[in-house]
Amino acid sequence: MTHDGGTPLSEHPTSAGAHQHGHQHEGAQQRGLNLHEDADNAVDMWDGMYRERTKVWSGNPNPQLVAEVTGLEPGRAVDLGSGEGGDAIWLAQQGWTVTALDVSAVALERAAAHAAEAGQDERIIWQQQDLTEWEPEPVFDLVSAQFLHSPLLPWRDSVALAAAAVAPGGTLLIVGHHPHGLPSWSHHHDSGMFFTPEQLAGALRLDREPWFVNVLTDRERKVSGPNGESGSTLDTVLRATKHA
């Protein structure tokens, strides 16, 4: 991911194999990574985090992405906060043409190298983008926002941006941390960065806007902590189709 560019919590960190991507799953802070929140801008913050390790995430796709996208007809997709590329590469392997946005040039360089190794470099466009400055157009058949949590981008803004990029007939997939379902070792202290299914539905006005809600729920997921702890976390999951 990088969203606000911010970096989501997800893609499965390599250090403990937790399921997340946040850009990357479990979240940078609870994986023992320094988010450099004192940086002057999003680029410096996320580049600083990525430079701390040669590989931050496992490279595996987020499990909720796999569960919700498998079986959909491939088309044009955008991955918001693409991080080191695990989700974008998986989507390309399923036949999607992918635009992968992240604020971190360090993450994008790694992602492009991973895509080339996987033989998917021609199906993915890597684009450095601070989402606070992004002006989406409704042209994507799939918009994926996986753990797009950032101290620099309020979640209501990030989900609104994601929704605005969905083409008529397309799919919106948003996955995030539930504020009451973080594991005991989590270092996240600002539960306002996260959202419940009900909060997400309200923010997107799913009862009034042109959406057919396929999935709106929370799901428990097994995770591992930075020191090998076993536990679980709760994901908020939305998959909705925009009326054509």
Secondary structure, 3 states (H helix, E strand, C coil): CCCCCCCCCECCECCCCCCCECCCCCCCHHHCCCCCCCCCCHHHHHHHHHHCCCCCECCCCCHHHHHHHCCCCCCEEEEECCCCCHHHHHHHHCCCEEEEEECCHHHHHHHHHHHHHCCCHHHEEEEECCHHHCCCCCCEEEEEEECCCECCECHHHHHHHHHHCEEEEEEEEEEEECCCCCCCCCCCCCHHHCCCHHHHHHHHCCCCCCEEEEEEEEEEEEEECCCCCEEEEEEEEEEEEECC
